[in-house]
Amino acid sequence: MGKIFIQCYKDGNNVVFMVKDTGEGFSSEDFPRVFEPLLVDKYREIAQPEEVG
């Protein structure tokens, strides 16, 4: 299982919010479609498969 790292800090008049994870990530062929709802569902099922039975 991956980990999520969150960092938030002030930089002058801006607030910087960074998120980093150690998960598997998206394949390079799927990356251009990363915000399409069905693609997100595809990766959600891989990460959290539904129980059978």
Backbone atoms as SQL, in Angstrom:
CREATE TABLE atoms (id INTEGER PRIMARY KEY, chain TEXT, resi INTEGER, resn TEXT, atom TEXT, x REAL, y REAL, z REAL);
INSERT INTO atoms VALUES
  (1, 'A', 1, 'MET', 'N', 0.852, -1.171, 0.000),
  (2, 'A', 1, 'MET', 'CA', 0.000, 0.000, 0.000),
  (3, 'A', 1, 'MET', 'C', 0.903, 1.241, 0.000),
  (4, 'A', 2, 'GLY', 'N', 0.525, 2.249, -0.794),
  (5, 'A', 2, 'GLY', 'CA', 1.307, 3.472, -0.898),
  (6, 'A', 2, 'GLY', 'C', 1.067, 4.417, 0.260),
  (7, 'A', 3, 'LYS', 'N', 1.871, 5.450, 0.317),
  (8, 'A', 3, 'LYS', 'CA', 1.744, 6.494, 1.332),
  (9, 'A', 3, 'LYS', 'C', 1.498, 7.824, 0.635),
  (10, 'A', 4, 'ILE', 'N', 0.823, 8.743, 1.330),
  (11, 'A', 4, 'ILE', 'CA', 0.558, 10.080, 0.813),
  (12, 'A', 4, 'ILE', 'C', 1.269, 11.083, 1.697),
  (13, 'A', 5, 'PHE', 'N', 1.973, 12.015, 1.075),
  (14, 'A', 5, 'PHE', 'CA', 2.676, 13.078, 1.793),
  (15, 'A', 5, 'PHE', 'C', 2.079, 14.414, 1.372),
  (16, 'A', 6, 'ILE', 'N', 1.732, 15.244, 2.347),
  (17, 'A', 6, 'ILE', 'CA', 1.127, 16.548, 2.080),
  (18, 'A', 6, 'ILE', 'C', 2.001, 17.616, 2.722),
  (19, 'A', 7, 'GLN', 'N', 2.299, 18.650, 1.952),
  (20, 'A', 7, 'GLN', 'CA', 3.104, 19.765, 2.458),
  (21, 'A', 7, 'GLN', 'C', 2.397, 21.064, 2.082),
  (22, 'A', 8, 'CYS', 'N', 2.315, 21.978, 3.025),
  (23, 'A', 8, 'CYS', 'CA', 1.668, 23.258, 2.790),
  (24, 'A', 8, 'CYS', 'C', 2.521, 24.330, 3.449),
  (25, 'A', 9, 'TYR', 'N', 2.839, 25.390, 2.693),
  (26, 'A', 9, 'TYR', 'CA', 3.627, 26.475, 3.275),
  (27, 'A', 9, 'TYR', 'C', 3.345, 27.779, 2.555),
  (28, 'A', 10, 'LYS', 'N', 3.680, 28.875, 3.213),
  (29, 'A', 10, 'LYS', 'CA', 3.490, 30.205, 2.646),
  (30, 'A', 10, 'LYS', 'C', 4.756, 30.607, 1.902),
  (31, 'A', 11, 'ASP', 'N', 4.588, 31.167, 0.715),
  (32, 'A', 11, 'ASP', 'CA', 5.699, 31.641, -0.108),
  (33, 'A', 11, 'ASP', 'C', 5.346, 33.061, -0.560),
  (34, 'A', 12, 'GLY', 'N', 5.774, 34.046, 0.212),
  (35, 'A', 12, 'GLY', 'CA', 5.393, 35.428, -0.081),
  (36, 'A', 12, 'GLY', 'C', 3.902, 35.597, 0.132),
  (37, 'A', 13, 'ASN', 'N', 3.192, 36.051, -0.906),
  (38, 'A', 13, 'ASN', 'CA', 1.736, 36.208, -0.829),
  (39, 'A', 13, 'ASN', 'C', 0.982, 34.962, -1.289),
  (40, 'A', 14, 'ASN', 'N', 1.686, 33.902, -1.536),
  (41, 'A', 14, 'ASN', 'CA', 1.072, 32.664, -2.031),
  (42, 'A', 14, 'ASN', 'C', 1.125, 31.561, -0.981),
  (43, 'A', 15, 'VAL', 'N', 0.202, 30.642, -1.086),
  (44, 'A', 15, 'VAL', 'CA', 0.232, 29.425, -0.281),
  (45, 'A', 15, 'VAL', 'C', 0.505, 28.277, -1.244),
  (46, 'A', 16, 'VAL', 'N', 1.502, 27.479, -0.940),
  (47, 'A', 16, 'VAL', 'CA', 1.878, 26.346, -1.782),
  (48, 'A', 16, 'VAL', 'C', 1.384, 25.077, -1.101),
  (49, 'A', 17, 'PHE', 'N', 0.655, 24.272, -1.843),
  (50, 'A', 17, 'PHE', 'CA', 0.106, 23.015, -1.346),
  (51, 'A', 17, 'PHE', 'C', 0.604, 21.908, -2.264),
  (52, 'A', 18, 'MET', 'N', 1.395, 20.989, -1.727),
  (53, 'A', 18, 'MET', 'CA', 1.975, 19.918, -2.537),
  (54, 'A', 18, 'MET', 'C', 1.520, 18.561, -2.011),
  (55, 'A', 19, 'VAL', 'N', 1.203, 17.664, -2.930),
  (56, 'A', 19, 'VAL', 'CA', 0.806, 16.306, -2.578),
  (57, 'A', 19, 'VAL', 'C', 1.694, 15.341, -3.350),
  (58, 'A', 20, 'LYS', 'N', 2.235, 14.361, -2.660),
  (59, 'A', 20, 'LYS', 'CA', 3.109, 13.367, -3.273),
  (60, 'A', 20, 'LYS', 'C', 2.693, 12.000, -2.742),
  (61, 'A', 21, 'ASP', 'N', 2.763, 10.986, -3.570),
  (62, 'A', 21, 'ASP', 'CA', 2.428, 9.645, -3.094),
  (63, 'A', 21, 'ASP', 'C', 3.413, 8.623, -3.624),
  (64, 'A', 22, 'THR', 'N', 3.399, 7.463, -3.015),
  (65, 'A', 22, 'THR', 'CA', 4.294, 6.380, -3.431),
  (66, 'A', 22, 'THR', 'C', 3.512, 5.270, -4.139),
  (67, 'A', 23, 'GLY', 'N', 2.290, 5.592, -4.566),
  (68, 'A', 23, 'GLY', 'CA', 1.452, 4.605, -5.248),
  (69, 'A', 23, 'GLY', 'C', 1.964, 4.274, -6.631),
  (70, 'A', 24, 'GLU', 'N', 1.313, 3.322, -7.245),
  (71, 'A', 24, 'GLU', 'CA', 1.705, 2.826, -8.561),
  (72, 'A', 24, 'GLU', 'C', 1.540, 3.879, -9.659),
  (73, 'A', 25, 'GLY', 'N', 0.511, 4.698, -9.548),
  (74, 'A', 25, 'GLY', 'CA', 0.284, 5.752, -10.527),
  (75, 'A', 25, 'GLY', 'C', -0.441, 5.253, -11.766),
  (76, 'A', 26, 'PHE', 'N', -0.625, 6.172, -12.699),
  (77, 'A', 26, 'PHE', 'CA', -1.304, 5.883, -13.954),
  (78, 'A', 26, 'PHE', 'C', -0.283, 5.438, -14.991),
  (79, 'A', 27, 'SER', 'N', -0.719, 4.609, -15.905),
  (80, 'A', 27, 'SER', 'CA', 0.172, 4.207, -16.995),
  (81, 'A', 27, 'SER', 'C', 0.373, 5.404, -17.926),
  (82, 'A', 28, 'SER', 'N', 1.466, 5.430, -18.646),
  (83, 'A', 28, 'SER', 'CA', 1.757, 6.555, -19.545),
  (84, 'A', 28, 'SER', 'C', 0.708, 6.678, -20.651),
  (85, 'A', 29, 'GLU', 'N', 0.116, 5.566, -21.064),
  (86, 'A', 29, 'GLU', 'CA', -0.909, 5.636, -22.110),
  (87, 'A', 29, 'GLU', 'C', -2.219, 6.225, -21.586),
  (88, 'A', 30, 'ASP', 'N', -2.492, 6.084, -20.283),
  (89, 'A', 30, 'ASP', 'CA', -3.714, 6.632, -19.698),
  (90, 'A', 30, 'ASP', 'C', -3.544, 8.068, -19.211),
  (91, 'A', 31, 'PHE', 'N', -2.329, 8.537, -19.072),
  (92, 'A', 31, 'PHE', 'CA', -2.089, 9.857, -18.482),
  (93, 'A', 31, 'PHE', 'C', -2.856, 10.994, -19.162),
  (94, 'A', 32, 'PRO', 'N', -2.946, 11.067, -20.494),
  (95, 'A', 32, 'PRO', 'CA', -3.715, 12.160, -21.114),
  (96, 'A', 32, 'PRO', 'C', -5.202, 12.151, -20.749),
  (97, 'A', 33, 'ARG', 'N', -5.710, 11.007, -20.259),
  (98, 'A', 33, 'ARG', 'CA', -7.128, 10.873, -19.918),
  (99, 'A', 33, 'ARG', 'C', -7.361, 10.859, -18.407),
  (100, 'A', 34, 'VAL', 'N', -6.401, 11.341, -17.627),
  (101, 'A', 34, 'VAL', 'CA', -6.412, 11.179, -16.171),
  (102, 'A', 34, 'VAL', 'C', -7.669, 11.747, -15.496),
  (103, 'A', 35, 'PHE', 'N', -8.323, 12.745, -16.069),
  (104, 'A', 35, 'PHE', 'CA', -9.495, 13.336, -15.425),
  (105, 'A', 35, 'PHE', 'C', -10.825, 12.811, -15.963),
  (106, 'A', 36, 'GLU', 'N', -10.794, 11.816, -16.804),
  (107, 'A', 36, 'GLU', 'CA', -12.034, 11.219, -17.305),
  (108, 'A', 36, 'GLU', 'C', -12.620, 10.308, -16.222),
  (109, 'A', 37, 'PRO', 'N', -13.918, 10.461, -15.912),
  (110, 'A', 37, 'PRO', 'CA', -14.529, 9.692, -14.815),
  (111, 'A', 37, 'PRO', 'C', -14.357, 8.176, -14.917),
  (112, 'A', 38, 'LEU', 'N', -14.533, 7.590, -16.080),
  (113, 'A', 38, 'LEU', 'CA', -14.417, 6.136, -16.191),
  (114, 'A', 38, 'LEU', 'C', -12.990, 5.658, -15.963),
  (115, 'A', 39, 'LEU', 'N', -12.008, 6.453, -16.334),
  (116, 'A', 39, 'LEU', 'CA', -10.617, 6.077, -16.106),
  (117, 'A', 39, 'LEU', 'C', -10.322, 6.055, -14.611),
  (118, 'A', 40, 'VAL', 'N', -10.814, 7.051, -13.894),
  (119, 'A', 40, 'VAL', 'CA', -10.601, 7.097, -12.446),
  (120, 'A', 40, 'VAL', 'C', -11.245, 5.877, -11.797),
  (121, 'A', 41, 'ASP', 'N', -12.446, 5.500, -12.233),
  (122, 'A', 41, 'ASP', 'CA', -13.101, 4.307, -11.705),
  (123, 'A', 41, 'ASP', 'C', -12.278, 3.048, -11.976),
  (124, 'A', 42, 'LYS', 'N', -11.648, 2.983, -13.148),
  (125, 'A', 42, 'LYS', 'CA', -10.811, 1.829, -13.499),
  (126, 'A', 42, 'LYS', 'C', -9.680, 1.667, -12.487),
  (127, 'A', 43, 'TYR', 'N', -9.006, 2.754, -12.158),
  (128, 'A', 43, 'TYR', 'CA', -7.888, 2.683, -11.219),
  (129, 'A', 43, 'TYR', 'C', -8.369, 2.493, -9.781),
  (130, 'A', 44, 'ARG', 'N', -9.548, 2.998, -9.455),
  (131, 'A', 44, 'ARG', 'CA', -10.104, 2.798, -8.114),
  (132, 'A', 44, 'ARG', 'C', -10.379, 1.312, -7.890),
  (133, 'A', 45, 'GLU', 'N', -10.910, 0.638, -8.895),
  (134, 'A', 45, 'GLU', 'CA', -11.190, -0.801, -8.780),
  (135, 'A', 45, 'GLU', 'C', -9.907, -1.602, -8.627),
  (136, 'A', 46, 'ILE', 'N', -8.836, -1.173, -9.268),
  (137, 'A', 46, 'ILE', 'CA', -7.552, -1.861, -9.142),
  (138, 'A', 46, 'ILE', 'C', -7.004, -1.691, -7.731),
  (139, 'A', 47, 'ALA', 'N', -7.130, -0.475, -7.194),
  (140, 'A', 47, 'ALA', 'CA', -6.582, -0.176, -5.862),
  (141, 'A', 47, 'ALA', 'C', -7.435, -0.777, -4.747),
  (142, 'A', 48, 'GLN', 'N', -8.763, -0.790, -4.938),
  (143, 'A', 48, 'GLN', 'CA', -9.674, -1.261, -3.904),
  (144, 'A', 48, 'GLN', 'C', -10.694, -2.218, -4.524),
  (145, 'A', 49, 'PRO', 'N', -10.310, -3.440, -4.830),
  (146, 'A', 49, 'PRO', 'CA', -11.255, -4.361, -5.451),
  (147, 'A', 49, 'PRO', 'C', -12.439, -4.659, -4.535),
  (148, 'A', 50, 'GLU', 'N', -13.604, -4.803, -5.139),
  (149, 'A', 50, 'GLU', 'CA', -14.798, -5.143, -4.374),
  (150, 'A', 50, 'GLU', 'C', -14.732, -6.583, -3.928),
  (151, 'A', 51, 'GLU', 'N', -15.291, -6.818, -2.735),
  (152, 'A', 51, 'GLU', 'CA', -15.308, -8.194, -2.220),
  (153, 'A', 51, 'GLU', 'C', -16.306, -9.037, -3.000),
  (154, 'A', 52, 'VAL', 'N', -15.996, -10.286, -3.160),
  (155, 'A', 52, 'VAL', 'CA', -16.887, -11.217, -3.854),
  (156, 'A', 52, 'VAL', 'C', -17.425, -12.202, -2.835),
  (157, 'A', 53, 'GLY', 'N', -18.746, -12.435, -2.881),
  (158, 'A', 53, 'GLY', 'CA', -19.274, -13.461, -2.000),
  (159, 'A', 53, 'GLY', 'C', -20.291, -13.028, -1.078);
